[in-house]
């Protein structure tokens, strides 16, 4: 083999290793879907989040039109 061809093969090898490393790093660093308990559902127009742990279970996406009322003791 000619020296140019050997250099070309080495460059292709280095690029392949870098591409694999980048892809593996991206898979490890990208956020994974949470495998927590299912999201709470609204029942009769009320969504009770008193037992929802936002630190462990994350945020709850509210879609649609909502009104918030302060609880009166």
N, CA, C and O atoms as a Tripos MOL2 file, in Angstrom:
@<TRIPOS>MOLECULE
protein
  292   291    73     0     0
PROTEIN
NO_CHARGES

@<TRIPOS>ATOM
      1 N           0.8410   -1.1840    0.0000 N.3       1 UNK1
      2 CA          0.0000    0.0000    0.0000 C.3       1 UNK1
      3 C           0.8820    1.2420    0.0000 C.2       1 UNK1
      4 O           1.9780    1.2640    0.5600 O.2       1 UNK1
      5 N           0.3690    2.2460   -0.6360 N.am      2 UNK2
      6 CA          1.1200    3.4970   -0.7030 C.3       2 UNK2
      7 C           0.9430    4.2640    0.6110 C.2       2 UNK2
      8 O          -0.0550    4.0830    1.3090 O.2       2 UNK2
      9 N           1.9060    5.1160    0.9420 N.am      3 UNK3
     10 CA          1.8120    5.8990    2.1860 C.3       3 UNK3
     11 C           0.5760    6.8000    2.2220 C.2       3 UNK3
     12 O           0.0190    7.0470    3.2920 O.2       3 UNK3
     13 N           0.1550    7.2820    1.0790 N.am      4 UNK4
     14 CA         -1.0400    8.1440    1.0380 C.3       4 UNK4
     15 C          -2.2790    7.3300    1.3990 C.2       4 UNK4
     16 O          -3.1450    7.8060    2.1340 O.2       4 UNK4
     17 N          -2.3650    6.1170    0.8890 N.am      5 UNK5
     18 CA         -3.5230    5.2710    1.1830 C.3       5 UNK5
     19 C          -3.5460    4.8860    2.6670 C.2       5 UNK5
     20 O          -4.6160    4.8560    3.2760 O.2       5 UNK5
     21 N          -2.3890    4.5950    3.2520 N.am      6 UNK6
     22 CA         -2.3140    4.2650    4.6860 C.3       6 UNK6
     23 C          -2.7550    5.4530    5.5200 C.2       6 UNK6
     24 O          -3.4940    5.2860    6.4900 O.2       6 UNK6
     25 N          -2.3100    6.6630    5.1560 N.am      7 UNK7
     26 CA         -2.7220    7.8710    5.8790 C.3       7 UNK7
     27 C          -4.2340    8.0740    5.7640 C.2       7 UNK7
     28 O          -4.8930    8.4310    6.7410 O.2       7 UNK7
     29 N          -4.7800    7.8450    4.5690 N.am      8 UNK8
     30 CA         -6.2220    7.9850    4.3440 C.3       8 UNK8
     31 C          -6.9920    7.0020    5.2320 C.2       8 UNK8
     32 O          -8.0030    7.3810    5.8240 O.2       8 UNK8
     33 N          -6.5400    5.7620    5.3370 N.am      9 UNK9
     34 CA         -7.2010    4.7650    6.1690 C.3       9 UNK9
     35 C          -7.1390    5.1640    7.6420 C.2       9 UNK9
     36 O          -8.1090    4.9810    8.3770 O.2       9 UNK9
     37 N          -6.0050    5.7070    8.0740 N.am     10 UNK10
     38 CA         -5.8730    6.1620    9.4670 C.3      10 UNK10
     39 C          -6.8300    7.3120    9.7590 C.2      10 UNK10
     40 O          -7.4620    7.3500   10.8150 O.2      10 UNK10
     41 N          -6.9320    8.2380    8.8280 N.am     11 UNK11
     42 CA         -7.8430    9.3790    9.0160 C.3      11 UNK11
     43 C          -9.2880    8.9010    9.1010 C.2      11 UNK11
     44 O         -10.0490    9.3660    9.9490 O.2      11 UNK11
     45 N          -9.6620    7.9810    8.2300 N.am     12 UNK12
     46 CA        -11.0240    7.4400    8.2620 C.3      12 UNK12
     47 C         -11.2720    6.7380    9.5990 C.2      12 UNK12
     48 O         -12.3570    6.8630   10.1670 O.2      12 UNK12
     49 N         -10.2950    6.0120   10.1000 N.am     13 UNK13
     50 CA        -10.4270    5.3340   11.3910 C.3      13 UNK13
     51 C         -10.6190    6.3120   12.5340 C.2      13 UNK13
     52 O         -11.4680    6.1010   13.4000 O.2      13 UNK13
     53 N          -9.8350    7.3800   12.5420 N.am     14 UNK14
     54 CA         -9.9570    8.3920   13.5970 C.3      14 UNK14
     55 C         -11.3200    9.0710   13.5300 C.2      14 UNK14
     56 O         -11.9540    9.2890   14.5630 O.2      14 UNK14
     57 N         -11.7730    9.4050   12.3340 N.am     15 UNK15
     58 CA        -13.0820   10.0450   12.1750 C.3      15 UNK15
     59 C         -14.1890    9.1020   12.6480 C.2      15 UNK15
     60 O         -15.1370    9.5480   13.2940 O.2      15 UNK15
     61 N         -14.0870    7.8150   12.3400 N.am     16 UNK16
     62 CA        -15.0910    6.8430   12.7660 C.3      16 UNK16
     63 C         -15.1280    6.7280   14.2880 C.2      16 UNK16
     64 O         -16.2070    6.6740   14.8790 O.2      16 UNK16
     65 N         -13.9660    6.6910   14.9200 N.am     17 UNK17
     66 CA        -13.9170    6.6100   16.3840 C.3      17 UNK17
     67 C         -14.5050    7.8700   17.0060 C.2      17 UNK17
     68 O         -15.2590    7.7820   17.9750 O.2      17 UNK17
     69 N         -14.1720    9.0390   16.4650 N.am     18 UNK18
     70 CA        -14.7350   10.2900   16.9870 C.3      18 UNK18
     71 C         -16.2490   10.3480   16.8120 C.2      18 UNK18
     72 O         -16.9580   10.7960   17.7130 O.2      18 UNK18
     73 N         -16.7510    9.9010   15.6660 N.am     19 UNK19
     74 CA        -18.1960    9.9000   15.4290 C.3      19 UNK19
     75 C         -18.8930    8.9520   16.4070 C.2      19 UNK19
     76 O         -19.9460    9.2870   16.9500 O.2      19 UNK19
     77 N         -18.3180    7.7840   16.6330 N.am     20 UNK20
     78 CA        -18.9010    6.8400   17.5830 C.3      20 UNK20
     79 C         -18.9000    7.4210   18.9890 C.2      20 UNK20
     80 O         -19.8920    7.3040   19.7080 O.2      20 UNK20
     81 N         -17.7990    8.0450   19.3860 N.am     21 UNK21
     82 CA        -17.7030    8.6450   20.7130 C.3      21 UNK21
     83 C         -18.7300    9.7650   20.8830 C.2      21 UNK21
     84 O         -19.3650    9.8690   21.9330 O.2      21 UNK21
     85 N         -18.8920   10.5860   19.8790 N.am     22 UNK22
     86 CA        -19.8650   11.6750   19.9320 C.3      22 UNK22
     87 C         -21.2820   11.1280   20.0330 C.2      22 UNK22
     88 O         -22.0770   11.6260   20.8300 O.2      22 UNK22
     89 N         -21.6070   10.1240   19.2510 N.am     23 UNK23
     90 CA        -22.9490    9.5320   19.2910 C.3      23 UNK23
     91 C         -23.2160    8.8840   20.6440 C.2      23 UNK23
     92 O         -24.3040    9.0450   21.1970 O.2      23 UNK23
     93 N         -22.2460    8.1570   21.1850 N.am     24 UNK24
     94 CA        -22.4210    7.5110   22.4880 C.3      24 UNK24
     95 C         -22.5800    8.5560   23.5900 C.2      24 UNK24
     96 O         -23.3990    8.3810   24.4920 O.2      24 UNK24
     97 N         -21.8080    9.6360   23.5270 N.am     25 UNK25
     98 CA        -21.9220   10.7080   24.5230 C.3      25 UNK25
     99 C         -23.2880   11.3710   24.4600 C.2      25 UNK25
    100 O         -23.8850   11.6740   25.4930 O.2      25 UNK25
    101 N         -23.7820   11.5950   23.2510 N.am     26 UNK26
    102 CA        -25.0960   12.2230   23.1020 C.3      26 UNK26
    103 C         -26.1850   11.3370   23.6980 C.2      26 UNK26
    104 O         -27.1020   11.8400   24.3470 O.2      26 UNK26
    105 N         -26.0970   10.0410   23.4890 N.am     27 UNK27
    106 CA        -27.1030    9.1320   24.0410 C.3      27 UNK27
    107 C         -27.0610    9.1130   25.5650 C.2      27 UNK27
    108 O         -28.0990    8.9840   26.2140 O.2      27 UNK27
    109 N         -25.8730    9.2410   26.1340 N.am     28 UNK28
    110 CA        -25.7590    9.2260   27.5860 C.3      28 UNK28
    111 C         -26.1720   10.5440   28.2200 C.2      28 UNK28
    112 O         -26.6840   10.5630   29.3390 O.2      28 UNK28
    113 N         -25.9510   11.6480   27.5090 N.am     29 UNK29
    114 CA        -26.2050   12.9600   28.0930 C.3      29 UNK29
    115 C         -27.6040   13.5100   27.8240 C.2      29 UNK29
    116 O         -28.0740   14.3860   28.5500 O.2      29 UNK29
    117 N         -28.2660   13.0080   26.7960 N.am     30 UNK30
    118 CA        -29.6080   13.5030   26.5050 C.3      30 UNK30
    119 C         -30.5780   13.0800   27.5980 C.2      30 UNK30
    120 O         -30.4580   11.9810   28.1400 O.2      30 UNK30
    121 N         -31.5350   13.9370   27.9250 N.am     31 UNK31
    122 CA        -32.4950   13.5550   28.9610 C.3      31 UNK31
    123 C         -33.3130   12.3470   28.5300 C.2      31 UNK31
    124 O         -33.7300   12.2240   27.3790 O.2      31 UNK31
    125 N         -33.5210   11.4800   29.4770 N.am     32 UNK32
    126 CA        -34.3010   10.2810   29.2160 C.3      32 UNK32
    127 C         -35.7380   10.5070   29.6560 C.2      32 UNK32
    128 O         -35.9730   11.2530   30.6060 O.2      32 UNK32
    129 N         -36.6970    9.8910   28.9970 N.am     33 UNK33
    130 CA        -38.0780   10.0300   29.4490 C.3      33 UNK33
    131 C         -38.2100    9.5190   30.8760 C.2      33 UNK33
    132 O         -37.6600    8.4750   31.2260 O.2      33 UNK33
    133 N         -38.9330   10.2520   31.6800 N.am     34 UNK34
    134 CA        -39.0850    9.8370   33.0720 C.3      34 UNK34
    135 C         -39.9420    8.5810   33.1540 C.2      34 UNK34
    136 O         -40.9070    8.4050   32.4100 O.2      34 UNK34
    137 N         -39.5650    7.7330   34.0650 N.am     35 UNK35
    138 CA        -40.3130    6.5010   34.2740 C.3      35 UNK35
    139 C         -41.0020    6.5590   35.6230 C.2      35 UNK35
    140 O         -41.0240    5.5820   36.3710 O.2      35 UNK35
    141 N         -41.5580    7.7080   35.9180 N.am     36 UNK36
    142 CA        -42.2430    7.8910   37.1850 C.3      36 UNK36
    143 C         -43.6910    7.4640   37.0430 C.2      36 UNK36
    144 O         -44.1090    6.9520   36.0050 O.2      36 UNK36
    145 N         -44.4310    7.6790   38.0860 N.am     37 UNK37
    146 CA        -45.8320    7.3010   38.0610 C.3      37 UNK37
    147 C         -46.5790    8.1180   37.0010 C.2      37 UNK37
    148 O         -46.1150    9.1860   36.6030 O.2      37 UNK37
    149 N         -47.7140    7.6270   36.5490 N.am     38 UNK38
    150 CA        -48.4510    8.3520   35.5060 C.3      38 UNK38
    151 C         -48.9010    9.7310   35.9970 C.2      38 UNK38
    152 O         -49.0530    9.9690   37.1950 O.2      38 UNK38
    153 N         -49.1040   10.6110   35.0470 N.am     39 UNK39
    154 CA        -49.5360   11.9660   35.3890 C.3      39 UNK39
    155 C         -50.9310   11.9480   35.9910 C.2      39 UNK39
    156 O         -51.7730   11.1460   35.5880 O.2      39 UNK39
    157 N         -51.1800   12.8310   36.9550 N.am     40 UNK40
    158 CA        -52.5100   12.8910   37.5450 C.3      40 UNK40
    159 C         -53.5250   13.4100   36.5390 C.2      40 UNK40
    160 O         -53.1960   14.2100   35.6630 O.2      40 UNK40
    161 N         -54.7330   12.9580   36.6710 N.am     41 UNK41
    162 CA        -55.8030   13.3690   35.7490 C.3      41 UNK41
    163 C         -56.7990   14.2540   36.4900 C.2      41 UNK41
    164 O         -57.0120   14.1130   37.6950 O.2      41 UNK41
    165 N         -57.3890   15.1530   35.7490 N.am     42 UNK42
    166 CA        -58.4290   16.0070   36.3160 C.3      42 UNK42
    167 C         -59.7130   15.1940   36.4450 C.2      42 UNK42
    168 O         -60.1250   14.5140   35.5050 O.2      42 UNK42
    169 N         -60.3410   15.2720   37.6220 N.am     43 UNK43
    170 CA        -61.6000   14.5650   37.8770 C.3      43 UNK43
    171 C         -62.6450   15.6050   38.2350 C.2      43 UNK43
    172 O         -62.4690   16.3650   39.1870 O.2      43 UNK43
    173 N         -63.7180   15.6400   37.4880 N.am     44 UNK44
    174 CA        -64.8050   16.6230   37.6750 C.3      44 UNK44
    175 C         -64.2580   18.0410   37.6780 C.2      44 UNK44
    176 O         -64.6980   18.8840   38.4600 O.2      44 UNK44
    177 N         -63.3060   18.2990   36.8050 N.am     45 UNK45
    178 CA        -62.7640   19.6460   36.6590 C.3      45 UNK45
    179 C         -61.7370   20.0320   37.6980 C.2      45 UNK45
    180 O         -61.3180   21.1890   37.7340 O.2      45 UNK45
    181 N         -61.3040   19.0930   38.5630 N.am     46 UNK46
    182 CA        -60.3150   19.4090   39.5940 C.3      46 UNK46
    183 C         -59.0840   18.5430   39.4140 C.2      46 UNK46
    184 O         -59.1760   17.3510   39.1210 O.2      46 UNK46
    185 N         -57.9390   19.1630   39.5940 N.am     47 UNK47
    186 CA        -56.6690   18.4540   39.5060 C.3      47 UNK47
    187 C         -55.9960   18.5730   40.8570 C.2      47 UNK47
    188 O         -55.5230   19.6490   41.2230 O.2      47 UNK47
    189 N         -55.9480   17.4710   41.6060 N.am     48 UNK48
    190 CA        -55.3840   17.4610   42.9500 C.3      48 UNK48
    191 C         -53.9110   17.0730   42.8760 C.2      48 UNK48
    192 O         -53.5790   15.9320   42.5540 O.2      48 UNK48
    193 N         -53.0280   18.0300   43.1770 N.am     49 UNK49
    194 CA        -51.5930   17.7840   43.1430 C.3      49 UNK49
    195 C         -50.9730   17.8190   44.5370 C.2      49 UNK49
    196 O         -49.7690   18.0330   44.6740 O.2      49 UNK49
    197 N         -51.7910   17.6090   45.5730 N.am     50 UNK50
    198 CA        -51.2660   17.6810   46.9390 C.3      50 UNK50
    199 C         -50.2860   16.5640   47.2390 C.2      50 UNK50
    200 O         -49.3950   16.7520   48.0670 O.2      50 UNK50
    201 N         -50.4120   15.4150   46.6030 N.am     51 UNK51
    202 CA        -49.4970   14.2950   46.8510 C.3      51 UNK51
    203 C         -48.4370   14.1610   45.7510 C.2      51 UNK51
    204 O         -47.6660   13.2000   45.7490 O.2      51 UNK51
    205 N         -48.3960   15.0890   44.8470 N.am     52 UNK52
    206 CA        -47.4310   15.0410   43.7500 C.3      52 UNK52
    207 C         -46.1120   15.6290   44.2360 C.2      52 UNK52
    208 O         -46.0830   16.7640   44.7130 O.2      52 UNK52
    209 N         -45.0250   14.8790   44.1230 N.am     53 UNK53
    210 CA        -43.6960   15.3420   44.5380 C.3      53 UNK53
    211 C         -42.9780   15.8850   43.3040 C.2      53 UNK53
    212 O         -42.4800   15.1220   42.4750 O.2      53 UNK53
    213 N         -42.9320   17.1980   43.1950 N.am     54 UNK54
    214 CA        -42.3580   17.8350   42.0130 C.3      54 UNK54
    215 C         -40.8550   17.5960   41.9000 C.2      54 UNK54
    216 O         -40.3190   17.5980   40.7920 O.2      54 UNK54
    217 N         -40.1660   17.3920   43.0190 N.am     55 UNK55
    218 CA        -38.7230   17.1210   42.9570 C.3      55 UNK55
    219 C         -38.4460   15.7570   42.3550 C.2      55 UNK55
    220 O         -37.5210   15.6120   41.5550 O.2      55 UNK55
    221 N         -39.2250   14.7640   42.7220 N.am     56 UNK56
    222 CA        -38.9910   13.4090   42.2210 C.3      56 UNK56
    223 C         -39.7390   13.1290   40.9270 C.2      56 UNK56
    224 O         -39.2000   12.4780   40.0320 O.2      56 UNK56
    225 N         -40.9580   13.6060   40.8150 N.am     57 UNK57
    226 CA        -41.8110   13.2440   39.6850 C.3      57 UNK57
    227 C         -41.8180   14.2850   38.5720 C.2      57 UNK57
    228 O         -42.3710   14.0390   37.5000 O.2      57 UNK57
    229 N         -41.2150   15.4350   38.8120 N.am     58 UNK58
    230 CA        -41.1290   16.4550   37.7730 C.3      58 UNK58
    231 C         -42.3810   17.3110   37.6870 C.2      58 UNK58
    232 O         -43.2910   17.2080   38.5110 O.2      58 UNK58
    233 N         -42.4020   18.1400   36.6870 N.am     59 UNK59
    234 CA        -43.5240   19.0680   36.5190 C.3      59 UNK59
    235 C         -44.6920   18.3770   35.8100 C.2      59 UNK59
    236 O         -44.5350   17.3300   35.1820 O.2      59 UNK59
    237 N         -45.8450   18.9870   35.9310 N.am     60 UNK60
    238 CA        -47.0640   18.4770   35.3000 C.3      60 UNK60
    239 C         -47.4600   19.4680   34.2150 C.2      60 UNK60
    240 O         -47.6550   20.6530   34.4850 O.2      60 UNK60
    241 N         -47.5750   18.9790   32.9980 N.am     61 UNK61
    242 CA        -47.9350   19.8480   31.8830 C.3      61 UNK61
    243 C         -49.4490   20.0810   31.9080 C.2      61 UNK61
    244 O         -50.2420   19.1390   31.9100 O.2      61 UNK61
    245 N         -49.8160   21.3380   31.9280 N.am     62 UNK62
    246 CA        -51.2250   21.7110   31.9100 C.3      62 UNK62
    247 C         -51.5570   22.2210   30.5160 C.2      62 UNK62
    248 O         -51.0790   23.2780   30.1030 O.2      62 UNK62
    249 N         -52.3630   21.4800   29.8070 N.am     63 UNK63
    250 CA        -52.7850   21.9350   28.4890 C.3      63 UNK63
    251 C         -54.2670   22.2480   28.5480 C.2      63 UNK63
    252 O         -55.0220   21.6090   29.2810 O.2      63 UNK63
    253 N         -54.6610   23.2040   27.7940 N.am     64 UNK64
    254 CA        -56.0600   23.5960   27.7960 C.3      64 UNK64
    255 C         -56.2620   24.8900   28.5500 C.2      64 UNK64
    256 O         -55.3150   25.6380   28.7950 O.2      64 UNK64
    257 N         -57.4920   25.1430   28.9110 N.am     65 UNK65
    258 CA        -57.8510   26.3700   29.6190 C.3      65 UNK65
    259 C         -58.0850   26.0490   31.0820 C.2      65 UNK65
    260 O         -58.8530   25.1430   31.4050 O.2      65 UNK65
    261 N         -57.4240   26.7900   31.9770 N.am     66 UNK66
    262 CA        -57.4950   26.5030   33.4000 C.3      66 UNK66
    263 C         -57.8180   27.7760   34.1760 C.2      66 UNK66
    264 O         -57.4950   28.8860   33.7530 O.2      66 UNK66
    265 N         -58.4620   27.5840   35.3170 N.am     67 UNK67
    266 CA        -58.6810   28.6590   36.2830 C.3      67 UNK67
    267 C         -58.1540   28.1700   37.6170 C.2      67 UNK67
    268 O         -58.3360   27.0050   37.9700 O.2      67 UNK67
    269 N         -57.4950   29.0580   38.3670 N.am     68 UNK68
    270 CA        -56.9410   28.6800   39.6380 C.3      68 UNK68
    271 C         -57.6820   29.4100   40.7630 C.2      68 UNK68
    272 O         -57.9180   30.6160   40.6920 O.2      68 UNK68
    273 N         -58.0370   28.6560   41.7910 N.am     69 UNK69
    274 CA        -58.7340   29.2070   42.9510 C.3      69 UNK69
    275 C         -57.9270   28.8980   44.2010 C.2      69 UNK69
    276 O         -57.4350   27.7840   44.3820 O.2      69 UNK69
    277 N         -57.8000   29.8900   45.0490 N.am     70 UNK70
    278 CA        -57.0900   29.6950   46.3020 C.3      70 UNK70
    279 C         -57.9820   28.9010   47.2530 C.2      70 UNK70
    280 O         -59.1790   29.1600   47.3820 O.2      70 UNK70
    281 N         -57.3580   27.9230   47.9140 N.am     71 UNK71
    282 CA        -58.1200   27.1040   48.8570 C.3      71 UNK71
    283 C         -58.5010   27.9460   50.0710 C.2      71 UNK71
    284 O         -57.6770   28.6900   50.6030 O.2      71 UNK71
    285 N         -59.7280   27.8260   50.4950 N.am     72 UNK72
    286 CA        -60.2200   28.5540   51.6640 C.3      72 UNK72
    287 C         -60.3690   27.5440   52.7970 C.2      72 UNK72
    288 O         -61.1120   26.5710   52.6660 O.2      72 UNK72
    289 N         -59.6570   27.7710   53.9240 N.am     73 UNK73
    290 CA        -59.7420   26.8050   55.0340 C.3      73 UNK73
    291 C         -61.0700   26.8360   55.7510 C.2      73 UNK73
    292 O         -61.2760   26.0790   56.7000 O.2      73 UNK73
@<TRIPOS>BOND
     1     1     2 1
     2     2     3 1
     3     3     4 2
     4     3     5 am
     5     5     6 1
     6     6     7 1
     7     7     8 2
     8     7     9 am
     9     9    10 1
    10    10    11 1
    11    11    12 2
    12    11    13 am
    13    13    14 1
    14    14    15 1
    15    15    16 2
    16    15    17 am
    17    17    18 1
    18    18    19 1
    19    19    20 2
    20    19    21 am
    21    21    22 1
    22    22    23 1
    23    23    24 2
    24    23    25 am
    25    25    26 1
    26    26    27 1
    27    27    28 2
    28    27    29 am
    29    29    30 1
    30    30    31 1
    31    31    32 2
    32    31    33 am
    33    33    34 1
    34    34    35 1
    35    35    36 2
    36    35    37 am
    37    37    38 1
    38    38    39 1
    39    39    40 2
    40    39    41 am
    41    41    42 1
    42    42    43 1
    43    43    44 2
    44    43    45 am
    45    45    46 1
    46    46    47 1
    47    47    48 2
    48    47    49 am
    49    49    50 1
    50    50    51 1
    51    51    52 2
    52    51    53 am
    53    53    54 1
    54    54    55 1
    55    55    56 2
    56    55    57 am
    57    57    58 1
    58    58    59 1
    59    59    60 2
    60    59    61 am
    61    61    62 1
    62    62    63 1
    63    63    64 2
    64    63    65 am
    65    65    66 1
    66    66    67 1
    67    67    68 2
    68    67    69 am
    69    69    70 1
    70    70    71 1
    71    71    72 2
    72    71    73 am
    73    73    74 1
    74    74    75 1
    75    75    76 2
    76    75    77 am
    77    77    78 1
    78    78    79 1
    79    79    80 2
    80    79    81 am
    81    81    82 1
    82    82    83 1
    83    83    84 2
    84    83    85 am
    85    85    86 1
    86    86    87 1
    87    87    88 2
    88    87    89 am
    89    89    90 1
    90    90    91 1
    91    91    92 2
    92    91    93 am
    93    93    94 1
    94    94    95 1
    95    95    96 2
    96    95    97 am
    97    97    98 1
    98    98    99 1
    99    99   100 2
   100    99   101 am
   101   101   102 1
   102   102   103 1
   103   103   104 2
   104   103   105 am
   105   105   106 1
   106   106   107 1
   107   107   108 2
   108   107   109 am
   109   109   110 1
   110   110   111 1
   111   111   112 2
   112   111   113 am
   113   113   114 1
   114   114   115 1
   115   115   116 2
   116   115   117 am
   117   117   118 1
   118   118   119 1
   119   119   120 2
   120   119   121 am
   121   121   122 1
   122   122   123 1
   123   123   124 2
   124   123   125 am
   125   125   126 1
   126   126   127 1
   127   127   128 2
   128   127   129 am
   129   129   130 1
   130   130   131 1
   131   131   132 2
   132   131   133 am
   133   133   134 1
   134   134   135 1
   135   135   136 2
   136   135   137 am
   137   137   138 1
   138   138   139 1
   139   139   140 2
   140   139   141 am
   141   141   142 1
   142   142   143 1
   143   143   144 2
   144   143   145 am
   145   145   146 1
   146   146   147 1
   147   147   148 2
   148   147   149 am
   149   149   150 1
   150   150   151 1
   151   151   152 2
   152   151   153 am
   153   153   154 1
   154   154   155 1
   155   155   156 2
   156   155   157 am
   157   157   158 1
   158   158   159 1
   159   159   160 2
   160   159   161 am
   161   161   162 1
   162   162   163 1
   163   163   164 2
   164   163   165 am
   165   165   166 1
   166   166   167 1
   167   167   168 2
   168   167   169 am
   169   169   170 1
   170   170   171 1
   171   171   172 2
   172   171   173 am
   173   173   174 1
   174   174   175 1
   175   175   176 2
   176   175   177 am
   177   177   178 1
   178   178   179 1
   179   179   180 2
   180   179   181 am
   181   181   182 1
   182   182   183 1
   183   183   184 2
   184   183   185 am
   185   185   186 1
   186   186   187 1
   187   187   188 2
   188   187   189 am
   189   189   190 1
   190   190   191 1
   191   191   192 2
   192   191   193 am
   193   193   194 1
   194   194   195 1
   195   195   196 2
   196   195   197 am
   197   197   198 1
   198   198   199 1
   199   199   200 2
   200   199   201 am
   201   201   202 1
   202   202   203 1
   203   203   204 2
   204   203   205 am
   205   205   206 1
   206   206   207 1
   207   207   208 2
   208   207   209 am
   209   209   210 1
   210   210   211 1
   211   211   212 2
   212   211   213 am
   213   213   214 1
   214   214   215 1
   215   215   216 2
   216   215   217 am
   217   217   218 1
   218   218   219 1
   219   219   220 2
   220   219   221 am
   221   221   222 1
   222   222   223 1
   223   223   224 2
   224   223   225 am
   225   225   226 1
   226   226   227 1
   227   227   228 2
   228   227   229 am
   229   229   230 1
   230   230   231 1
   231   231   232 2
   232   231   233 am
   233   233   234 1
   234   234   235 1
   235   235   236 2
   236   235   237 am
   237   237   238 1
   238   238   239 1
   239   239   240 2
   240   239   241 am
   241   241   242 1
   242   242   243 1
   243   243   244 2
   244   243   245 am
   245   245   246 1
   246   246   247 1
   247   247   248 2
   248   247   249 am
   249   249   250 1
   250   250   251 1
   251   251   252 2
   252   251   253 am
   253   253   254 1
   254   254   255 1
   255   255   256 2
   256   255   257 am
   257   257   258 1
   258   258   259 1
   259   259   260 2
   260   259   261 am
   261   261   262 1
   262   262   263 1
   263   263   264 2
   264   263   265 am
   265   265   266 1
   266   266   267 1
   267   267   268 2
   268   267   269 am
   269   269   270 1
   270   270   271 1
   271   271   272 2
   272   271   273 am
   273   273   274 1
   274   274   275 1
   275   275   276 2
   276   275   277 am
   277   277   278 1
   278   278   279 1
   279   279   280 2
   280   279   281 am
   281   281   282 1
   282   282   283 1
   283   283   284 2
   284   283   285 am
   285   285   286 1
   286   286   287 1
   287   287   288 2
   288   287   289 am
   289   289   290 1
   290   290   291 1
   291   291   292 2
@<TRIPOS>SUBSTRUCTURE
     1 UNK1         2 RESIDUE 1 A UNK
     2 UNK2         6 RESIDUE 1 A UNK
     3 UNK3        10 RESIDUE 1 A UNK
     4 UNK4        14 RESIDUE 1 A UNK
     5 UNK5        18 RESIDUE 1 A UNK
     6 UNK6        22 RESIDUE 1 A UNK
     7 UNK7        26 RESIDUE 1 A UNK
     8 UNK8        30 RESIDUE 1 A UNK
     9 UNK9        34 RESIDUE 1 A UNK
    10 UNK10       38 RESIDUE 1 A UNK
    11 UNK11       42 RESIDUE 1 A UNK
    12 UNK12       46 RESIDUE 1 A UNK
    13 UNK13       50 RESIDUE 1 A UNK
    14 UNK14       54 RESIDUE 1 A UNK
    15 UNK15       58 RESIDUE 1 A UNK
    16 UNK16       62 RESIDUE 1 A UNK
    17 UNK17       66 RESIDUE 1 A UNK
    18 UNK18       70 RESIDUE 1 A UNK
    19 UNK19       74 RESIDUE 1 A UNK
    20 UNK20       78 RESIDUE 1 A UNK
    21 UNK21       82 RESIDUE 1 A UNK
    22 UNK22       86 RESIDUE 1 A UNK
    23 UNK23       90 RESIDUE 1 A UNK
    24 UNK24       94 RESIDUE 1 A UNK
    25 UNK25       98 RESIDUE 1 A UNK
    26 UNK26      102 RESIDUE 1 A UNK
    27 UNK27      106 RESIDUE 1 A UNK
    28 UNK28      110 RESIDUE 1 A UNK
    29 UNK29      114 RESIDUE 1 A UNK
    30 UNK30      118 RESIDUE 1 A UNK
    31 UNK31      122 RESIDUE 1 A UNK
    32 UNK32      126 RESIDUE 1 A UNK
    33 UNK33      130 RESIDUE 1 A UNK
    34 UNK34      134 RESIDUE 1 A UNK
    35 UNK35      138 RESIDUE 1 A UNK
    36 UNK36      142 RESIDUE 1 A UNK
    37 UNK37      146 RESIDUE 1 A UNK
    38 UNK38      150 RESIDUE 1 A UNK
    39 UNK39      154 RESIDUE 1 A UNK
    40 UNK40      158 RESIDUE 1 A UNK
    41 UNK41      162 RESIDUE 1 A UNK
    42 UNK42      166 RESIDUE 1 A UNK
    43 UNK43      170 RESIDUE 1 A UNK
    44 UNK44      174 RESIDUE 1 A UNK
    45 UNK45      178 RESIDUE 1 A UNK
    46 UNK46      182 RESIDUE 1 A UNK
    47 UNK47      186 RESIDUE 1 A UNK
    48 UNK48      190 RESIDUE 1 A UNK
    49 UNK49      194 RESIDUE 1 A UNK
    50 UNK50      198 RESIDUE 1 A UNK
    51 UNK51      202 RESIDUE 1 A UNK
    52 UNK52      206 RESIDUE 1 A UNK
    53 UNK53      210 RESIDUE 1 A UNK
    54 UNK54      214 RESIDUE 1 A UNK
    55 UNK55      218 RESIDUE 1 A UNK
    56 UNK56      222 RESIDUE 1 A UNK
    57 UNK57      226 RESIDUE 1 A UNK
    58 UNK58      230 RESIDUE 1 A UNK
    59 UNK59      234 RESIDUE 1 A UNK
    60 UNK60      238 RESIDUE 1 A UNK
    61 UNK61      242 RESIDUE 1 A UNK
    62 UNK62      246 RESIDUE 1 A UNK
    63 UNK63      250 RESIDUE 1 A UNK
    64 UNK64      254 RESIDUE 1 A UNK
    65 UNK65      258 RESIDUE 1 A UNK
    66 UNK66      262 RESIDUE 1 A UNK
    67 UNK67      266 RESIDUE 1 A UNK
    68 UNK68      270 RESIDUE 1 A UNK
    69 UNK69      274 RESIDUE 1 A UNK
    70 UNK70      278 RESIDUE 1 A UNK
    71 UNK71      282 RESIDUE 1 A UNK
    72 UNK72      286 RESIDUE 1 A UNK
    73 UNK73      290 RESIDUE 1 A UNK
